[in-house]
Amino acid sequence: MLANKIQRLVAETCAGGDVDQIELDTPLLELNFLDSSALFDLVDLLNREADVVIPLREVTPNNFGSVQAIIDLVERLQSTLQA
C-alpha cells in the first residue's frame, strides 16, 4: 500500500526508522520529519511507485504536510490521468 511506503520512507529518513511515529495525520513539516532532501526523495518514490509525475508547483506544504495529504495529492493526480 502506498501509505505504508510513504510512512516507511519518512520514518527511515527522519524518524530513526520508527514507523510507529508516523501516522496518517502526523504533521510532517511542523515536526521537521521532512527536509528538502527527504522531500525530493519522497517525490521520486511517488513518481515511481504511484506512476504519477508530481509537478514542482504541487510540491507545497499543503500537499506534503502529512501522509494523508500526500495520498490525497497522488489520488488527485491519478484521477486527472484517467480523465
C-alpha positions as CSV (number, residue, x, y, z in Angstrom):
1,M,0.0,0.0,0.0
2,L,1.3,3.5,-0.9
3,A,0.6,4.9,2.6
4,N,2.9,2.3,4.1
5,K,5.6,3.0,1.7
6,I,5.4,6.7,2.4
7,Q,5.4,6.1,6.1
8,R,8.4,3.9,5.8
9,L,10.4,6.4,3.7
10,V,9.6,9.2,6.1
11,A,10.5,7.0,9.1
12,E,13.8,5.8,7.6
13,T,14.7,9.3,6.6
14,C,13.7,11.4,9.6
15,A,12.4,9.3,12.5
16,G,15.2,6.9,13.0
17,G,13.4,4.2,11.2
18,D,10.5,4.1,13.7
19,V,7.4,3.8,11.5
20,D,5.2,3.9,14.6
21,Q,6.0,7.6,15.0
22,I,4.4,8.4,11.6
23,E,0.6,8.3,11.4
24,L,-1.5,9.4,8.5
25,D,-2.1,12.8,10.2
26,T,1.4,13.3,11.7
27,P,2.4,16.9,10.7
28,L,5.5,16.0,8.8
29,L,6.7,19.5,8.1
30,E,5.8,21.0,11.5
31,L,7.7,18.3,13.3
32,N,10.6,18.6,10.8
33,F,10.3,15.0,9.7
34,L,10.8,16.1,6.1
35,D,13.7,18.3,5.0
36,S,14.3,19.4,1.3
37,S,16.4,16.3,0.5
38,A,13.8,13.9,2.0
39,L,11.0,15.7,0.3
40,F,12.5,15.2,-3.1
41,D,13.4,11.6,-2.3
42,L,9.7,11.2,-1.5
43,V,8.6,12.9,-4.8
44,D,10.9,10.4,-6.6
45,L,9.3,7.5,-4.8
46,L,5.8,8.7,-5.6
47,N,6.8,9.1,-9.3
48,R,8.0,5.5,-9.4
49,E,5.5,3.8,-7.1
50,A,2.3,5.6,-7.8
51,D,3.1,6.1,-11.5
52,V,2.4,9.8,-11.4
53,V,4.5,12.8,-12.2
54,I,4.4,15.4,-9.4
55,P,4.9,18.8,-10.9
56,L,7.1,21.2,-9.0
57,R,4.1,23.5,-8.4
58,E,2.4,20.7,-6.4
59,V,5.4,20.4,-4.0
60,T,3.8,22.6,-1.4
61,P,3.3,22.5,2.4
62,N,-0.4,21.7,1.9
63,N,0.3,18.7,-0.3
64,F,3.2,17.3,1.8
65,G,2.1,18.3,5.3
66,S,1.1,14.7,6.3
67,V,0.9,11.2,4.8
68,Q,-2.8,11.7,4.2
69,A,-2.2,14.9,2.3
70,I,0.4,13.1,0.1
71,I,-2.1,10.3,-0.6
72,D,-4.8,12.9,-1.5
73,L,-2.3,14.5,-3.9
74,V,-1.4,11.3,-5.5
75,E,-5.1,10.2,-5.9
76,R,-5.9,13.6,-7.4
77,L,-3.1,13.4,-9.9
78,Q,-4.0,9.8,-10.8
79,S,-7.6,10.8,-11.3
80,T,-6.6,13.6,-13.8
81,L,-4.6,11.0,-15.7
82,Q,-7.7,8.8,-16.1
83,A,-10.0,11.6,-17.1
